[in-house]
Amino acid sequence: MNDRGRPQPMKPPAKALVTLAKFAVSVGILVFLLSPQNLSSLKADLLAVRLDMLALALLLLFAQTFVLCHRWILILRAMNVPLGWLPGWRILMVSNFFNQVLPAGGDAVRIWMLRRHGVQWSPTISSIVSDRFVALLALGAVILAGMPFLLPRVGDNSLLLAIIVVLGSACLGLIALLTLDRWPSGIIAAPPVRLVQLAMLVRAPLAAEGRGTLIATAVIIHLITVAACYVLAIGFSAPLSALDAFVLVPLVILSSAVPISIGGWGVREGAMVAALGLAGIASDKALAISVLLGLGGLIVGLLGGLVWQVAPERANLSGDQARAVAERTDAASI
């Protein structure tokens, strides 16, 4: 942070080290899971999956992009940012594509494309931060709804404690954010001004009249992922019930959301094997479900590459401008 209190962007060597560490985590976990025996079993499972269930899972993941777009549009509207639905979906698809080919590249591109529509820096970055926060909030609600069914399945007290701590922290964070305008001025003045301003913008969608629709949309997005896993389990003839999928898959989503790997790879697979193991699903089946779920997201992301080829904003993005946007994104995330 410089003398004026402005956050500085992450230096290139530091960014490279972070990316390398994430890559090591992904590869390390996958190597641990994919022993020679597991690799042979995984190959056999992937080739034996029912194509109709695979197609349905891909369709669900593609349909999810429209709901993701709607959630983001609702957040932008709460921040008084007018954006058409079609441009919003196009921006979202392109950002998904760059998330697949560049670490954290999707956010920089989404910010740039939104800036090309005349949106200022502050609401642009805040909408993305708020989008993630709402997603986490909705995920916490889904996990909380499944807790009565999860408790009998979890024999490890440390795992149960970790889940409770995460949910409790999310609830406290939500309460703090919603009551931010009622805090004493002395407490609000303690953090950096930019941080307080960002928090006020992030809370705007949760304080707006349509917050119920926003949360419902965010919950539906997670339920679509749950449904995709359930469909893939059917395709692999794995004995996963709809209730088990509802209770266990959100834990996998939460684990893979932790930014310690590339695109959640490795962490998602390890979490899927552990979570579905609570339902009696063999590790090879759980691993196959997770791998196809990741590949399905990759396929949908690559479709965003096709959208990028025809996006009107593409002609206006130079290399120097992309790097400038990425630096602003790094600075805002600190």
Summary of the structure (lengths in Angstrom):
residues: 334
radius of gyration: 20.5
end to end distance: 9.3
largest distance: 62.8
contacts: 1045
relative contact order: 0.17
helix: 80%
strand: 0%
